[in-house]
Amino acid sequence: MNTIPITKRGAELLKEELYRLKHVERPSVINAISEARAQGDLSENAEYDAAKEKQGFIEGRIQELEGKLSAAQIIDPASLDVNGRIVFGATVDLEDLEDGTKLTYQIVGDDEADIAVNKISISSPIARALISKEEGDVVAVQAPGGNREVEILAVRYI
């Protein structure tokens, strides 16, 4: 099985979700199924059907999370010593050379990516273009609006 890179914070979030599903959601849906069964005829019981469907979703998500965590290679960006190169987990400050826009991104695993909080996937075009570059480098990036050139202003491991 291949390992999946994930930041320390990303692994903590997956563990928290797994705990919630196992210790809050699962018991709640089991209780809902028991209550629906107590109402009698299951063939026309919408509450029972809904609870069973929710149980299937919860069990599937638990298996998915357990699989991801077992294959995870947890990387703590703060402990990296890569002499200023951009690697998985790095936080990068960029400047778009065309319009002067300044951006900050952290390169994370696919499951952690969330552009709303400036976390981009390691498999995204911009992350692939930045990997192994250093502060001061100018990089051509394939963006949805076409090719862009960005300058790397700073590389941090936080």
N, C-alpha and C positions, 0 to 999 in steps of 0.2 A: 504494500500500500504506500502511495506517495504521501509525503508530509505536506501539510498546508501551512504556509507562514501566517502567523497572526501576532499582533502586538500583545503585550502583557495586559493592557487595558481591554482589548478586544476579547481575550480569553476570559477575563473576569466577567465581562458582560454576558458571554455565552453561559458561563457557570451560574450566574445569577438567574438567567432565564430558565435554565434547566432545573435549578432548585425550585423556582416558583411553579413550574409546570408539575414537578413531582410532588411537591408538598402543599400546594394550594389548589391549583387547577384540577389535578387528577382526583383528589378526594372530593372536591366540590361536584364534579361531573358524576362520580360514582354515587354520591348522595342523590343527585338529581335523577339518575337512572332508577335507584331504589324507590324513590317517591313516585315516579311515573309507573313503575311496576305495581305499586300498591293500589293504583287507581283501577286496576282490572284489565280489560280487553286491550292487549298491546297492538292489535292489528289496526286500530283506528286512533291510536294515541300519539298525537303530534309531539307532545313533550318528550315522550320516550324516544321517538325517532330523532328529534333534535339533540337530545342528550347523547344518544349513541353516535351520531354524526360528529358531535364535538369531541367525544371520547376518541374517535378514530383520528381526528386531527391532532389532538394532544399527544396520543401515543406515537403518531408518525413524527411529530416535531421532536419528541424526546429522543427517538431513535436517530434522527438527523443530527441533533446537537451532540449526542454521545459519540456518533461517528466522527463528527468534525473535531471534537475535543481529543479523541483518541489519535487522530491523524495530525493534530496541531503541533507545529514547531513554534513554541512561544519565544518571541524575540523582544527583549527589553531595549528600546532605543537608547536609553540612558547609559547602558553598559557597553555600547558599541565603541570600538577603537579602530576607525577606518581612515584616519588622517584626512578628514574633511570631504571624503567622497560621498556621493549620494547613494544610499543603500536602502533596503527595506526598513521602514520605520522612521526614516529621516524626515524632518520638517524643513521645507525649502521655501525661501523667500525669492520671488521672481519679479522681474520687470519686463513687461511686453515692450519691445523696442519700437513697435509701430505707433502705439498710442500712449505709452508711458504708464499704463496701468500696473499697479503693484499687486501681486497675489501671494498668498501663503498656502501651501499644501503640505499635508503629511501623507506619505506613501504607506498604505496599509493593505491588508488582505482583502480579497473580494467580498467577504462577509461583513467587513467593517466599513467599506467605502460608503461615504455619504457626502456628496458635494455641498450640501447645505451647511456642513460644519468643516468644510475644506479638507476632507479626507478622500484621497483618490486611490483607486485600486492599483495594485502593482501591475496588473495586466492592461491598464489603460494606456492609450498612445502617449500621453504626456509623461506618465511615470516611466514607461519603457525608454523614452527619449532622454530622460534625466538620469537614469541609473548609471553609476560610475563616473558621472561628471563632477566637477568641483566648483567652488565659489569663483566667480569671475568668468566662467565659461559662457559662451553664447551658443544656444541650442536651437535647432530648427524643430518645431513641434507641429505634428499633423493635428489640426483642430477642426471641429465641425465646419467652421467658416473658412477653411483653407489653411495653408501653411503659415505659421507665425514664428517669429524669432523672439526668444526670451533670454534675458541675461540672468544668471544665477547670482543673487545678491548675498545670500547667506545660507548656510547649511547647519542645522541644529539637530541634536539627538536628545529629545525630551520625552 
